[in-house]
Amino acid sequence: MSFDYLHDAHRQVAAQIASLIAGHQMKWVKVPLLKSKLRRGFSTDDTLIASEIRRWYACFDHEAHQATLRRKRESALTVMQALREWHPTLIGHVLSGAATDDTAIEILIQTEDEKGVELTLLSLGISYDTLDIEAHTARAEFRFSPSAKVKM
């Protein structure tokens, strides 16, 4: 197979996944499961899917998508301001412009003061679940609020 054919095949898979996500038939969190079920060689990466989601929304629902991004980015800014002493960074699909209504807001925080972040989130009334803790790197990942995620 030529490189162009493989690239087109990957883009087609990404476009199909993007249309499922943008059409509210699938959530971003289901993408890894779907990709694992695809035949080897015809999977695709999240960057290509994100690109196709942006393309889909540019064609079909631009204004609503811009409103979703604005709402999520404003929510992220509020949380980031509250956590400013830990130098939070917005990452993920909200930053890249490929977020949908159910996409989590991802904020990266690198700190050894995990408890301080937890106390701040609790004082703000933001509920969260710890998703991943890597003790050797002082990084933990939290999910907070129905549509936000903090990585530490």
Stockholm file with secondary structure:
# STOCKHOLM 1.0

chainA/1-152         MSFDYLHDAHRQVAAQIASLIAGHQMKWVKVPLLKSKLRRGFSTDDTLIASEIRRWYACFDHEAHQATLRRKRESALTVMQALREWHPTLIGHVLSGAATDDTAIEILIQTEDEKGVELTLLSLGISYDTLDIEAHTARAEFRFSPSAKVKM
#=GR chainA/1-152 SS CCHHHHHHHHHHHHHHHHHHHHTTSSCGGGHHHHHHHSCTTSCCCHHHHHHHHHHHHHHHCHHHHHHHHHHHHHHHHHHHHHTGGGCCEEEHHHHHTCCCTTCCEEEECCCSCHHHHHHHHHHTTCCEEEEEEEGGGTEEEEEETTTEEEEC
#=GC SS_cons         CCHHHHHHHHHHHHHHHHHHHHTTSSCGGGHHHHHHHSCTTSCCCHHHHHHHHHHHHHHHCHHHHHHHHHHHHHHHHHHHHHTGGGCCEEEHHHHHTCCCTTCCEEEECCCSCHHHHHHHHHHTTCCEEEEEEEGGGTEEEEEETTTEEEEC
//
